[in-house]
């Protein structure tokens, strides 16, 4: 007795199932992307808090003032005859007045 009826799986997956599985993967990927990808949010400016651009401008202004003080002449106390010299000139005068022995 031979059994001519045998059960076999279809050779191709139905198109609907394939499309459904691909849509599920796409939905999962979109959900993961929305959750895990960082976003750059804008922040409202708070009174008294400086932005990086503000801090950079203040630093540049401070450095310019310090450079002007370090490289310029000015009176510290005119009555006592005390002046502020540029650093290079002060070093030259110090080396001249106090030679190494």
Residue pairs with C-beta under 8 A, 6 or more apart in sequence:
45 51
50 58
69 84
70 86
70 87
71 86
71 87
71 88
72 84
72 86
73 83
73 84
73 85
73 86
74 83
74 84
75 82
75 83
75 84
76 82
76 83
76 84
85 93
